[in-house]
Amino acid sequence: MIRSSACQPQADTHPALWDEPWSSKLHHVLGHDLQAFREYNRNLDELSRLSDRELADIGLDRSDIQRVAAGSYNG
């Protein structure tokens, strides 16, 4: 099998990309996603436990909870 140099990964363009095995990169990405998911659920749970009065005190209502928990609230 003949391999063209154009098909070979260029280590100098993305050196960090080729330094780790793919399983390590996958573990890192999945770990980060799992951490973000847990943080979202923790925030959602804490905000959901607040009464309507407590939410109003901090300038929120129930319809804002998911956006705030996700970090995308621009209130």
C-alpha positions in Angstrom: 0.0 0.0 0.0 1.4 3.4 -1.0 0.7 6.3 1.3 0.8 9.8 0.1 2.4 12.4 2.4 -0.8 14.5 1.9 -2.8 11.8 3.8 -0.4 11.7 6.8 -1.2 13.8 9.9 1.1 16.7 10.2 2.5 16.6 13.7 3.8 20.2 13.5 0.4 21.7 12.8 -1.4 20.1 15.8 1.3 18.6 18.0 -0.9 18.1 21.1 -3.4 16.3 19.0 -1.0 13.4 18.3 0.7 13.3 21.7 -2.0 11.4 23.5 -3.7 8.1 22.5 -7.2 8.4 21.2 -8.6 6.7 24.3 -7.1 9.3 26.6 -8.6 12.1 24.5 -12.0 10.4 24.6 -11.8 9.9 28.3 -10.9 13.6 28.7 -13.8 14.8 26.6 -16.3 12.5 28.2 -15.1 13.4 31.7 -15.6 17.1 30.9 -19.0 16.5 29.5 -20.0 14.5 32.5 -18.8 17.2 34.9 -20.7 19.8 33.0 -23.9 17.6 33.1 -23.5 17.1 36.8 -23.0 20.8 37.4 -26.1 21.6 35.4 -28.2 19.1 37.3 -26.9 20.4 40.7 -27.8 24.0 39.7 -31.2 22.9 38.4 -31.9 21.1 41.6 -30.9 23.9 43.9 -32.9 26.5 41.9 -35.9 24.3 41.7 -35.9 24.0 45.5 -36.4 27.7 45.9 -39.9 29.1 46.5 -41.4 31.5 44.0 -40.8 34.3 46.6 -37.1 33.4 46.9 -36.7 33.3 43.1 -38.4 36.7 42.8 -36.0 38.1 45.4 -33.1 37.2 43.1 -34.9 38.5 40.0 -35.9 35.1 38.6 -39.1 33.1 38.0 -39.6 29.4 37.3 -39.3 29.9 33.6 -35.7 31.1 34.0 -34.4 28.1 35.9 -33.2 26.0 33.0 -31.4 28.9 31.3 -29.7 29.9 34.6 -28.7 26.3 35.4 -27.2 26.0 31.9 -25.4 29.3 32.2 -27.2 30.9 29.2 -29.3 33.4 31.2 -28.9 37.0 30.1 -31.4 38.5 32.6 
